Amino acid sequence: MANPETDRPDSAPGSSPQPGDLEFLSSRQTAEHKSLLPWIIAAAAVLIGLALLLTFDRSAPAPAGTGTTGMAPLDPYAPNLPISGLQMSEATSFSGAKVTYIDGQIANHGSQTVTAITVQVGFRNSLGQFAQRTAMPLFFIRTREPYVDTEPVSAAPLAPGGQKDFRLIFDSLPDDWDQQAPEIRILGVRGHN
């Protein structure tokens, strides 16, 4: 039995397409066109994602009083608590580990009695970038003899007009620390009037 579509004398190679052939070609072109649609949608989604990333990934301006140091913002009461007289020292524990101390004084020029202080300490490397940033509570020095003993701020609150010695203790510092005094910022203050 002969097939009228394929057994036509004029469907030889190089001849003009017949009406049945055109239907085949148009359905094949539609299938190819539809197979590109997911790729076009995916490319559009990637471009939209990149645009959103670039739009929302820009650095927000630093809040007032923070500068561009890469440190956390200051507590609103922090300007009333100036830190002075920083001194650094090292000791070796009985187990042979090295411990670093930062001692200093803090004064209270505000109107609140301070019961807790949290600071952030930033150690820079030789490139001036922060090699380590650590948030920790501030401890007051209670006694110096026969050894330095510390206590939390809540054990001896800092009254308005008062000044106290403090100590920060570090079990480890970054290997690329530039050996300069770190930056200390007051992140949190608790107190009462």
Protein Blocks (a to p, Z undefined) as FASTA:
>chain_A
ZZfklmcfklcghiacdfklmmmmmmmmmmmmmmmmmmmmmmmmmmmmmmmmmmmmpccd
ddehkljnopacddfklmmmccehiacdddddfkopacdddddddddfbfbdcfbdcddd
ddddfkopafbdcdddddddfbfbfbdcdddfklmccdehiacddddddfbdcfklghia
cddddfbdcddZZ
